[in-house]
Amino acid sequence: MDSSELRRLRNAFGAFLTGVTVVTSRESNGTPRGFTANSFTSVSLDPPMLLVCVDRQAESLEVFTESPGFAISILAEDQVELSTLFASKRPDKFRIAEWRESPGGYPVLEGVCAWFDCERCNVVDAGDHVVIFGKVLDYGYNSKLGLGFVRGGYMTPGLEYTAGRAYGSDSHVVVGAIVEHEGKILLHRNPQNGKVHVPASGLDGKRGSLQQLQSDLNAEGTRVVINSLFAVFENEDDGRQSIYYRASARSIGQPDLFLPFDRIPWERISSRAVKSMLNRYVEESNRQRFGIYFGSDRDGSVQNLL
């Protein structure tokens, strides 16, 4: 299968909405290891069994195929940053994340919506992956909603529902995104007055939508992945609802529209609310700790993701 066909197949698989987990175990010397995985599923209730697929290219493959057990942490919807952390190759993952030991001695992340402590009971070769079966020895869960993943981006069910209520109203809806690429932010310029704004659908008075926003960005050659919600607020003067997302650009059509943080023309951003939102984005990006703002264009609160 050639590379283009592999990409098409990956896109087809990516249409299936999954949860997001972090799989953990320990090396023979006790060092904790872990990675993000969405190729996880339950197998049997009696006996209780589950499985996870591990890429053959994974550096920690040998650890998980030889360890007597492992743990699964199902991430909650506010744990996007933990997913990103354990998808990286950072050596300090377990110094950054908060975790505790499972009864079997494997790391379980704090704040997750469910966890499983497993004994490895079978390993099966499956193409470019290895399937590891686990017998569930212990587990726990709570009422939190899980984090979703589809088409290369995250979904936060509860927060998406909160934002989605704006779509069901009769008010004017603006849907936008702060699109980042290599430390630069995409800003559109109004040729009539020179003002700049974050890409958004619905600024023309029509009803905005995420689908239209992505279509507009694609038309200018910018393909994005929506990472998570960033702000949901109402204009107190006219009742307009605004929903903004954090997004990453996979490809860009007009590089000159992307500006580094220190070159953002703050004086040319006409909307006070958008200016405040962008300023918060820059601050949170520098800390790599993001939140979601809920409220009005004048007052509200930020719900931290991590």
LOSE-451477 format. One record per residue: x, y, z of N, C-alpha, C, O in turn; residue in one letter. Coordinates in pm, whole numbers, padded with zeros to 5 digits, always signed. Example, Ala and Ser with C-alpha at 12.3 -4.5 7.8 and 13.67 -1.06 7.14 Angstrom:
+01319-00569+00780+01230-00450+00780+01320-00330+00780+01424-00332+00846A +01285-00225+00708+01367-00106+00714+01290+00003+00787+01341+00114+00804S 
//
This chain:
+00085-00119+00000+00000+00000+00000+00089+00124+00000+00175+00138+00086M +00068+00216-00098+00154+00334-00106+00115+00437+00001+00015+00422+00070D +00198+00543+00012+00180+00640+00121+00047+00715+00112-00015+00742+00214S +00004+00747-00009-00124+00819-00023-00241+00733+00019-00336+00781+00080S -00234+00605-00013-00343+00514+00026-00341+00491+00177-00446+00479+00240E -00220+00483+00236-00210+00471+00381-00270+00592+00451-00337+00579+00553L -00247+00711+00395-00303+00834+00453-00455+00833+00445-00522+00872+00540R -00508+00787+00331-00655+00779+00315-00714+00680+00414-00819+00706+00474R -00648+00567+00432-00697+00467+00527-00691+00521+00669-00783+00499+00748L -00583+00593+00702-00572+00652+00835-00685+00753+00858-00742+00760+00967R -00716+00831+00756-00825+00928+00768-00959+00857+00790-01044+00904+00866N -00976+00744+00722-01101+00668+00740-01111+00612+00882-01216+00622+00945A -01003+00554+00931-01001+00506+01070-01026+00622+01166-01094+00605+01268F -00972+00739+01134-00983+00854+01222-01123+00910+01235-01149+00991+01324G -01216+00867+01148-01354+00913+01158-01427+00849+01276-01535+00894+01315A -01367+00746+01333-01429+00677+01447-01392+00750+01576-01274+00763+01609F -01493+00798+01648-01470+00869+01774-01429+00771+01883-01498+00673+01909L -01316+00799+01947-01267+00713+02055-01247+00795+02182-01257+00917+02182T -01219+00725+02288-01172+00790+02409-01021+00803+02402-00959+00767+02302G -00962+00856+02508-00816+00873+02513-00766+00814+02645-00819+00845+02751V -00666+00730+02637-00611+00667+02757-00461+00692+02766-00396+00727+02668T -00408+00675+02886-00263+00669+02905-00233+00531+02963-00286+00493+03068V -00149+00458+02894-00111+00322+02934+00023+00330+03006+00117+00392+02956V +00033+00270+03122+00155+00279+03202+00202+00143+03250+00123+00050+03268T +00332+00133+03271+00391+00012+03331+00523+00053+03393+00549+00172+03415S +00607-00044+03422+00739-00015+03479+00844-00103+03413+00819-00217+03376R +00964-00045+03398+01078-00124+03353+01118-00219+03465+01069-00208+03578E +01206-00312+03436+01248-00411+03536+01316-00345+03655+01317-00401+03765S +01372-00225+03635+01438-00153+03746+01341-00061+03821+01382+00012+03912N +01213-00063+03782+01112+00017+03851+01080+00149+03788+00987+00217+03832G +01154+00189+03684+01129+00317+03618+00992+00317+03551+00962+00226+03473T +00907+00416+03579+00774+00419+03516+00781+00458+03369+00862+00543+03331P +00698+00396+03287+00688+00429+03146+00541+00445+03111+00455+00381+03172R +00513+00529+03014+00374+00550+02976+00360+00618+02842+00450+00690+02798G +00247+00595+02776+00221+00658+02647+00070+00677+02629-00010+00608+02692F +00035+00771+02544-00106+00798+02513-00154+00699+02407-00082+00671+02311T -00275+00647+02425-00330+00552+02328-00482+00568+02319-00549+00585+02420A -00534+00561+02196-00679+00555+02181-00722+00420+02124-00841+00394+02105N -00623+00333+02097-00653+00198+02049-00669+00105+02169-00589+00014+02190S -00774+00130+02245-00804+00056+02369-00949+00011+02361-01035+00083+02311F -00977-00107+02411-01116-00152+02414-01135-00257+02522-01042-00328+02560T -01258-00267+02570-01292-00376+02660-01307-00503+02577-01342-00497+02459S -01281-00618+02638-01288-00744+02567-01393-00837+02627-01473-00897+02555V -01393-00847+02761-01481-00942+02827-01516-00894+02967-01433-00833+03035S -01640-00920+03009-01681-00889+03145-01651-01004+03239-01617-00982+03355L -01665-01128+03191-01644-01245+03276-01573-01353+03196-01637-01425+03120D -01441-01365+03211-01355-01290+03304-01331-01147+03253-01340-01121+03133P -01301-01055+03344-01280-00916+03302-01149-00900+03226-01041-00927+03280P -01159-00857+03101-01040-00843+03017-01052-00719+02930-01162-00674+02897M -00937-00664+02894-00931-00551+02802-00807-00568+02716-00725-00656+02740L -00795-00482+02615-00675-00486+02531-00633-00345+02492-00713-00252+02495L -00508-00333+02455-00453-00209+02403-00355-00244+02293-00282-00343+02303V -00352-00164+02187-00259-00187+02077-00139-00094+02089-00153+00025+02117C -00021-00150+02068+00103-00073+02079+00176-00079+01945+00194-00186+01888V +00216+00036+01896+00290+00045+01770+00425-00026+01784+00494-00011+01885D +00460-00104+01683+00588-00175+01688+00707-00080+01694+00816-00117+01738R +00687+00045+01649+00796+00142+01650+00810+00212+01785+00903+00290+01806Q +00717+00185+01877+00722+00252+02008+00849+00214+02084+00887+00097+02089A +00914+00314+02141+01039+00290+02215+01016+00201+02336+01105+00127+02378E +00894+00209+02393+00866+00134+02515+00799-00001+02488+00749-00064+02581S +00797-00045+02362+00727-00169+02328+00774-00287+02414+00693-00362+02467L +00905-00302+02426+00959-00416+02501+00918-00412+02648+00894-00516+02709E +00910-00292+02703+00868-00278+02843+00729-00337+02862+00705-00412+02957V +00637-00304+02772+00498-00345+02789+00473-00491+02751+00382-00554+02804F +00553-00543+02661+00535-00684+02623+00600-00779+02722+00567-00898+02726T +00693-00727+02804+00762-00814+02899+00721-00792+03044+00741-00879+03128E +00664-00675+03074+00620-00649+03211+00504-00742+03248+00422-00774+03162S +00497-00786+03373+00387-00875+03414+00251-00805+03418+00148-00871+03428P +00250-00672+03410+00122-00602+03416+00133-00459+03369+00239-00411+03331G +00019-00392+03372+00015-00252+03330-00114-00190+03383-00202-00260+03434F -00124-00058+03372-00245+00014+03414-00295+00100+03299-00217+00146+03215A -00424+00120+03298-00489+00207+03199-00556+00322+03274-00634+00298+03366I -00528+00446+03234-00597+00563+03288-00679+00624+03175-00624+00665+03073S -00812+00629+03193-00899+00689+03091-00911+00838+03124-00964+00876+03228I -00862+00922+03034-00853+01064+03061-00991+01131+03063-01079+01098+02984L -01006+01226+03155-01127+01306+03164-01120+01419+03061-01013+01448+03007A -01234+01482+03036-01240+01580+02928-01153+01704+02952-01125+01778+02858E -01110+01727+03074-01025+01843+03101-00876+01806+03105-00795+01881+03160D -00840+01692+03045-00701+01645+03053-00633+01636+02917-00552+01547+02893Q -00667+01730+02828-00603+01734+02697-00452+01746+02710-00378+01681+02637V -00408+01829+02803-00263+01851+02816-00190+01726+02863-00074+01704+02826E -00256+01643+02945-00194+01517+02985-00180+01424+02866-00080+01353+02852L -00281+01423+02780-00274+01342+02659-00155+01384+02575-00079+01300+02526S -00139+01516+02557-00028+01569+02479+00106+01535+02544+00202+01499+02475T +00111+01546+02675+00235+01516+02748+00280+01373+02724+00396+01349+02691L +00187+01277+02739+00226+01136+02728+00235+01089+02583+00281+00978+02556F +00192+01175+02490+00214+01146+02348+00352+01192+02304+00399+01157+02196A +00417+01272+02390+00550+01324+02357+00658+01226+02403+00630+01124+02465S +00783+01261+02371+00897+01179+02414+00973+01242+02530+01089+01210+02554K +00904+01333+02601+00969+01398+02715+01008+01296+02821+00927+01209+02855R +01128+01304+02873+01172+01207+02974+01118+01237+03113+01128+01154+03204P +01059+01356+03132+01014+01397+03265+00863+01389+03282+00807+01459+03367D +00796+01306+03204+00650+01296+03209+00599+01272+03351+00505+01337+03397K +00663+01179+03419+00612+01140+03551+00654+01238+03661+00607+01227+03774F +00741+01331+03628+00771+01438+03723+00672+01554+03707+00648+01629+03801R +00616+01566+03588+00520+01672+03560+00379+01631+03602+00308+01708+03667I +00339+01511+03566+00203+01463+03594+00189+01419+03739+00284+01372+03802A +00067+01435+03791+00035+01383+03923-00019+01242+03909-00107+01218+03826E +00033+01148+03988-00010+01011+03975+00009+00937+04108+00076+00986+04199W -00049+00822+04114-00035+00736+04232-00014+00594+04182-00033+00565+04064R +00024+00507+04271+00043+00367+04232-00088+00292+04240-00167+00310+04332E -00110+00206+04142-00224+00115+04146-00193+00005+04247-00079-00006+04291S -00292-00077+04284-00263-00188+04375-00153-00281+04323-00081-00344+04400P -00141-00286+04189-00037-00371+04131+00097-00303+04119+00195-00366+04078G +00103-00173+04153+00230-00101+04152+00258-00022+04027+00372+00018+04004G +00155+00001+03943+00174+00077+03819+00113+00216+03832+00015+00234+03904Y +00169+00315+03762+00118+00451+03776-00025+00467+03723-00059+00421+03614P -00108+00532+03804-00243+00572+03764-00249+00724+03777-00218+00778+03883V -00289+00792+03672-00290+00938+03674-00403+00991+03760-00511+00932+03765L -00379+01101+03827-00481+01166+03909-00580+01240+03819-00543+01290+03712E -00705+01246+03862-00805+01324+03792-00871+01256+03676-00953+01317+03606G -00838+01128+03652-00898+01057+03539-01041+01015+03572-01081+01019+03688V -01117+00974+03469-01255+00934+03496-01268+00784+03522-01371+00739+03571C -01164+00707+03489-01164+00564+03522-01022+00510+03509-00938+00568+03439A -00995+00400+03578-00864+00337+03569-00878+00186+03586-00973+00138+03646W -00781+00113+03531-00781-00033+03540-00640-00080+03573-00541-00032+03516F -00631-00173+03664-00505-00236+03702-00506-00376+03642-00597-00454+03671D -00408-00407+03561-00416-00530+03481-00293-00620+03494-00181-00575+03517C -00320-00748+03480-00215-00848+03465-00205-00884+03317-00305-00921+03256E -00087-00872+03260-00072-00908+03119-00096-01057+03102-00033-01140+03168R -00189-01091+03010-00221-01234+02996-00198-01287+02855-00200-01408+02833C -00175-01197+02759-00147-01246+02624-00092-01131+02540-00127-01015+02560N -00006-01166+02445+00049-01069+02349+00034-01129+02211+00079-01242+02186V -00028-01055+02120-00055-01106+01985+00003-01009+01882-00023-00889+01886V +00080-01064+01788+00130-00982+01677+00015-00950+01583-00065-01038+01549D +00007-00824+01541-00102-00783+01453-00051-00674+01357-00068-00555+01383A +00012-00717+01248+00059-00621+01149+00166-00530+01206+00267-00575+01261G +00143-00398+01193+00242-00303+01243+00221-00267+01390+00284-00175+01441D +00132-00341+01457+00108-00322+01599+00117-00455+01674+00118-00562+01614H +00125-00444+01805+00118-00560+01893-00002-00540+01985-00018-00433+02044V -00086-00641+01997-00204-00633+02083-00172-00697+02217-00133-00814+02225V -00188-00619+02323-00160-00669+02458-00292-00685+02532-00366-00588+02549I -00320-00805+02576-00442-00834+02651-00412-00828+02801-00307-00873+02846F -00504-00772+02875-00486-00764+03019-00606-00818+03094-00721-00794+03057G -00579-00891+03201-00684-00936+03291-00701-00828+03398-00605-00792+03466K -00822-00776+03411-00847-00667+03504-00848-00721+03647-00930-00806+03681V -00756-00671+03729-00748-00713+03869-00817-00613+03962-00868-00651+04068L -00819-00488+03923-00883-00384+04004-00916-00268+03913-00860-00255+03804D -01008-00182+03957-01048-00068+03874-01121+00034+03960-01155+00007+04075Y -01144+00151+03903-01219+00255+03970-01273+00353+03867-01220+00363+03756G -01378+00424+03903-01435+00522+03811-01514+00625+03890-01538+00608+04010Y -01553+00734+03821-01632+00839+03882-01728+00896+03778-01745+00838+03671N -01791+01008+03809-01894+01063+03721-01840+01157+03614-01917+01213+03537S -01707+01176+03608-01651+01268+03508-01674+01214+03367-01682+01093+03345K -01686+01307+03271-01694+01269+03131-01554+01249+03074-01460+01318+03112L -01543+01154+02982-01413+01125+02923-01378+01218+02808-01466+01281+02748G -01251+01226+02779-01200+01303+02666-01220+01222+02539-01198+01101+02538L -01262+01288+02432-01282+01222+02304-01176+01260+02203-01109+01363+02217G -01160+01177+02100-01063+01204+01995-01122+01156+01863-01165+01042+01850F -01125+01247+01763-01180+01211+01632-01117+01300+01525-01096+01420+01547V -01086+01242+01410-01029+01314+01295-00909+01401+01335-00894+01514+01289R -00824+01346+01421-00701+01415+01457-00715+01524+01560-00618+01595+01587G -00834+01541+01619-00854+01645+01718-00931+01595+01839-00995+01491+01834G -00923+01671+01947-00989+01633+02071-01132+01684+02077-01165+01787+02018Y -01216+01611+02148-01352+01652+02177-01373+01648+02327-01332+01554+02394M -01437+01752+02379-01469+01757+02522-01621+01759+02534-01682+01865+02523T -01684+01643+02555-01830+01631+02546-01909+01731+02629-02000+01797+02578P -01875+01744+02757-01953+01834+02842-01935+01979+02802-02032+02056+02797G -01810+02018+02774-01782+02155+02735-01838+02185+02597-01884+02296+02573L -01834+02087+02506-01891+02107+02374-02042+02128+02384-02100+02209+02311E -02105+02055+02476-02249+02071+02494-02282+02211+02544-02376+02275+02498Y -02201+02258+02640-02223+02393+02692-02212+02496+02580-02296+02586+02569T -02109+02482+02497-02093+02574+02385-02204+02557+02283-02254+02654+02227A -02242+02432+02260-02341+02402+02158-02478+02458+02187-02559+02474+02095G -02507+02489+02313-02638+02546+02343-02657+02679+02273-02771+02719+02245R -02547+02749+02244-02558+02875+02172-02612+02853+02031-02682+02938+01977A -02579+02739+01971-02626+02711+01837-02777+02691+01834-02842+02716+01732Y -02832+02647+01945-02975+02621+01950-03058+02745+01976-03181+02738+01971G -02994+02857+02004-03068+02979+02032-03091+03056+01903-03039+03019+01797S -03169+03161+01913-03197+03243+01796-03096+03357+01781-03108+03439+01690D -02998+03361+01869-02903+03472+01867-02799+03452+01756-02782+03342+01703S -02731+03559+01724-02624+03559+01626-02505+03484+01684-02464+03511+01798H -02449+03391+01608-02339+03308+01658-02213+03332+01574-02217+03327+01452V -02104+03359+01642-01973+03369+01578-01890+03250+01625-01880+03224+01745V -01829+03178+01531-01744+03064+01565-01605+03089+01506-01590+03100+01385V -01506+03098+01593-01371+03129+01548-01267+03036+01608-01300+02946+01686G -01143+03058+01572-01034+02975+01623-00905+03056+01629-00874+03134+01539A -00831+03034+01736-00695+03086+01745-00605+02978+01687-00582+02874+01750I -00554+03003+01567-00477+02903+01494-00328+02932+01511-00280+03040+01476V -00257+02836+01565-00113+02853+01588-00032+02760+01499-00072+02647+01473E +00081+02810+01453+00174+02728+01374+00316+02773+01403+00355+02886+01373H +00392+02683+01463+00534+02710+01494+00552+02841+01570+00638+02923+01537E +00469+02859+01674+00482+02977+01759+00427+03105+01702+00452+03213+01755G +00350+03094+01594+00289+03211+01532+00137+03195+01525+00087+03083+01518K +00066+03307+01528-00080+03306+01529-00133+03364+01398-00082+03463+01346I -00237+03300+01346-00301+03346+01222-00396+03463+01252-00487+03452+01335L -00373+03575+01184-00459+03693+01198-00500+03741+01060-00415+03759+00972L -00631+03763+01041-00681+03816+00915-00692+03969+00923-00719+04025+01029H -00669+04033+00811-00672+04180+00806-00790+04227+00722-00813+04175+00613R -00863+04323+00773-00971+04386+00699-00910+04492+00607-00858+04591+00656N -00916+04473+00474-00851+04567+00382-00913+04706+00383-00850+04802+00338P -01036+04718+00433-01104+04848+00431-01057+04940+00543-01043+05061+00523Q -01034+04883+00661-00996+04970+00774-00863+04931+00839-00818+04997+00933N -00799+04823+00790-00670+04783+00844-00676+04709+00975-00572+04670+01029G -00797+04687+01028-00811+04615+01154-00781+04467+01132-00801+04415+01022K -00734+04399+01237-00706+04256+01228-00798+04180+01322-00847+04234+01421V -00822+04055+01289-00910+03973+01372-00872+03826+01360-00808+03783+01264H -00912+03751+01459-00893+03607+01459-00988+03545+01356-01102+03591+01345V -00945+03442+01281-01035+03380+01184-01166+03337+01251-01166+03272+01355P -01277+03374+01188-01407+03341+01246-01514+03336+01139-01507+03406+01038A -01611+03251+01162-01730+03241+01077-01844+03312+01149-01865+03293+01269S -01919+03394+01075-02032+03465+01135-02007+03612+01158-02096+03683+01205G -01887+03661+01125-01858+03803+01142-01936+03890+01043-01952+04010+01064L -01985+03826+00936-02059+03900+00834-02208+03911+00865-02286+03957+00782D -02247+03869+00984-02387+03876+01022-02463+03747+00999-02573+03729+01051G -02405+03656+00918-02467+03527+00897-02438+03435+01016-02351+03464+01098K -02511+03326+01023-02492+03233+01134-02361+03156+01116-02342+03086+01016R -02271+03170+01213-02143+03103+01203-02150+02956+01241-02242+02913+01311G -02053+02880+01194-02044+02738+01229-01900+02692+01218-01821+02752+01144S -01866+02588+01290-01731+02533+01284-01702+02478+01145-01591+02492+01093L -01803+02417+01085-01786+02363+00950-01752+02473+00851-01663+02456+00767Q -01822+02587+00860-01795+02698+00769-01657+02757+00794-01585+02792+00701Q -01619+02767+00921-01487+02818+00956-01378+02733+00893-01285+02786+00831L -01389+02601+00908-01288+02512+00852-01287+02518+00700-01181+02509+00638Q -01405+02534+00640-01414+02547+00495-01344+02674+00448-01272+02671+00348S -01364+02784+00519-01299+02910+00483-01148+02900+00495-01075+02950+00410D -01101+02835+00601-00956+02819+00621-00897+02728+00513-00788+02755+00462L -00968+02621+00480-00921+02531+00374-00908+02606+00242-00815+02581+00165N -01003+02697+00216-01003+02773+00091-00879+02860+00077-00835+02889-00034A -00822+02904+00190-00700+02986+00183-00574+02902+00199-00463+02955+00209E -00593+02769+00203-00479+02678+00208-00432+02642+00347-00324+02585+00363G -00511+02675+00448-00473+02645+00587-00559+02530+00639-00681+02545+00654T -00497+02417+00665-00568+02302+00721-00538+02296+00869-00422+02297+00910R -00642+02289+00949-00624+02295+01094-00679+02172+01164-00764+02101+01111V -00627+02149+01282-00680+02049+01375-00732+02125+01496-00657+02200+01559V -00858+02106+01528-00917+02170+01646-00871+02096+01770-00894+01975+01783I -00807+02166+01862-00754+02103+01983-00855+02100+02097-00879+01995+02156N -00915+02215+02127-01013+02221+02235-01081+02356+02234-01038+02448+02164S -01187+02368+02311-01250+02497+02329-01154+02592+02400-01068+02550+02477L -01171+02721+02372-01089+02820+02440-01174+02929+02507-01138+02978+02614F -01285+02966+02445-01369+03071+02504-01512+03062+02451-01535+03037+02333A -01606+03083+02541-01747+03090+02506-01804+03210+02579-01808+03212+02702V -01849+03310+02505-01899+03430+02573-02009+03498+02492-02023+03476+02372F -02085+03581+02560-02197+03653+02500-02169+03803+02503-02120+03856+02602E -02202+03869+02393-02191+04014+02388-02311+04073+02463-02425+04052+02423N -02285+04146+02569-02393+04196+02653-02478+04302+02583-02592+04326+02621E -02423+04366+02480-02498+04472+02412-02600+04417+02312-02714+04462+02307D -02555+04318+02230-02645+04270+02125-02683+04122+02138-02756+04070+02054D -02634+04054+02243-02671+03914+02265-02597+03816+02175-02628+03697+02177G -02501+03863+02097-02427+03775+02007-02345+03673+02087-02277+03708+02184R -02352+03547+02045-02277+03440+02108-02147+03418+02033-02147+03412+01910Q -02037+03405+02104-01907+03380+02042-01846+03253+02099-01841+03234+02221S -01800+03166+02010-01737+03041+02049-01603+03033+01978-01597+03033+01855I -01495+03026+02055-01362+03021+01997-01288+02895+02044-01300+02854+02159Y -01213+02837+01951-01137+02716+01977-00987+02743+01969-00943+02841+01910Y -00910+02655+02030-00765+02648+02005-00744+02552+01890-00805+02445+01886R -00659+02588+01796-00634+02502+01680-00488+02507+01641-00418+02605+01667A -00443+02400+01577-00307+02393+01523-00315+02378+01372-00399+02303+01321S -00229+02447+01301-00227+02439+01155-00137+02325+01110-00020+02318+01147A -00193+02235+01031-00113+02127+00973-00039+02174+00849+00073+02132+00821R -00105+02261+00774-00042+02322+00656-00094+02464+00644-00205+02494+00687S -00012+02552+00586-00052+02692+00576-00040+02739+00432+00054+02704+00361I -00138+02820+00391-00139+02870+00254-00076+03007+00241-00018+03039+00137G -00087+03089+00346-00034+03225+00340+00051+03251+00465+00000+03303+00564Q +00179+03216+00460+00266+03230+00578+00273+03371+00634+00293+03388+00755P +00257+03473+00549+00269+03611+00597+00155+03652+00689+00163+03755+00756D +00048+03571+00693-00065+03601+00782-00039+03551+00924-00114+03584+01016L +00066+03470+00942+00099+03417+01074+00205+03508+01138+00312+03532+01082F +00171+03557+01257+00261+03651+01326+00307+03595+01459+00227+03535+01532L +00435+03613+01493+00482+03570+01626+00415+03653+01734+00365+03762+01709P +00414+03598+01856+00344+03664+01966+00389+03809+01984+00307+03898+02010F +00519+03832+01971+00570+03967+01999+00546+04067+01885+00587+04182+01894D +00480+04021+01778+00448+04112+01668+00297+04126+01647+00253+04179+01545R +00220+04080+01743+00074+04096+01732+00041+04246+01740+00080+04312+01836I -00029+04301+01642-00062+04445+01643-00183+04472+01732-00295+04490+01682P -00161+04477+01862-00270+04489+01957-00358+04611+01929-00480+04606+01949W -00297+04719+01884-00373+04843+01863-00470+04832+01745-00560+04914+01732E -00450+04731+01658-00537+04716+01542-00645+04610+01562-00720+04580+01469R -00653+04552+01683-00760+04457+01714-00878+04537+01768-00871+04592+01878I -00986+04543+01691-01097+04633+01725-01182+04582+01841-01237+04661+01916S -01192+04451+01856-01277+04393+01960-01202+04382+02092-01098+04317+02100S -01255+04444+02193-01194+04437+02326-01193+04294+02377-01096+04250+02439R -01302+04220+02352-01312+04083+02400-01209+03993+02332-01145+03910+02397A -01192+04010+02201-01095+03929+02127-00953+03964+02169-00867+03877+02180V -00928+04093+02193-00796+04135+02239-00763+04071+02374-00651+04023+02395K -00860+04070+02465-00840+04008+02595-00818+03858+02581-00733+03800+02649S -00895+03795+02491-00882+03651+02468-00745+03617+02412-00683+03520+02456M -00696+03696+02317-00565+03671+02260-00454+03691+02362-00356+03616+02365L -00469+03792+02445-00370+03817+02550-00363+03699+02646-00254+03659+02688N -00479+03643+02681-00482+03524+02768-00417+03405+02698-00346+03327+02760R -00443+03393+02567-00383+03282+02493-00231+03288+02498-00165+03187+02520Y -00176+03406+02476-00030+03422+02478+00026+03385+02615+00127+03315+02624V -00039+03432+02722+00007+03402+02857+00000+03251+02885+00094+03193+02938E -00113+03189+02849-00130+03047+02878-00041+02961+02789+00005+02855+02832E -00016+03006+02666+00073+02932+02577+00215+02932+02632+00285+02831+02624S +00257+03044+02687+00392+03051+02746+00405+02957+02865+00513+02903+02891N +00295+02937+02938+00297+02845+03054+00263+02702+03014+00284+02609+03091R +00209+02687+02891+00159+02557+02845+00054+02501+02940+00051+02381+02968Q -00031+02590+02990-00145+02553+03074-00265+02632+03027-00275+02753+03050R -00357+02564+02961-00468+02633+02898-00597+02616+02978-00614+02519+03053F -00686+02711+02960-00817+02706+03023-00925+02741+02923-00896+02771+02807G -01049+02738+02967-01164+02773+02883-01244+02881+02954-01285+02864+03069I -01264+02991+02886-01337+03105+02943-01485+03092+02915-01526+03065+02801Y -01566+03109+03019-01712+03113+03006-01761+03243+03068-01718+03280+03177F -01852+03313+02998-01907+03436+03054-01959+03528+02947-02016+03485+02847G -01937+03657+02968-01976+03758+02871-01851+03826+02819-01739+03790+02856S -01871+03926+02731-01754+03999+02681-01697+04095+02784-01598+04163+02759D -01761+04100+02901-01715+04190+03006-01670+04119+03132-01582+04166+03204R -01731+04003+03159-01699+03936+03285-01724+03786+03272-01819+03744+03205D -01639+03706+03335-01655+03562+03330-01547+03493+03410-01478+03556+03490G -01531+03364+03388-01431+03287+03461-01366+03186+03369-01422+03149+03266S -01245+03143+03408-01169+03048+03329-01167+02913+03400-01132+02905+03517V -01205+02809+03328-01198+02673+03382-01069+02611+03331-01051+02596+03210Q -00980+02576+03420-00851+02522+03382-00863+02382+03327-00943+02302+03376N -00783+02352+03224-00780+02218+03167-00682+02130+03242-00701+02008+03249L -00578+02190+03298-00478+02111+03374-00418+02198+03482-00332+02153+03557L 
//
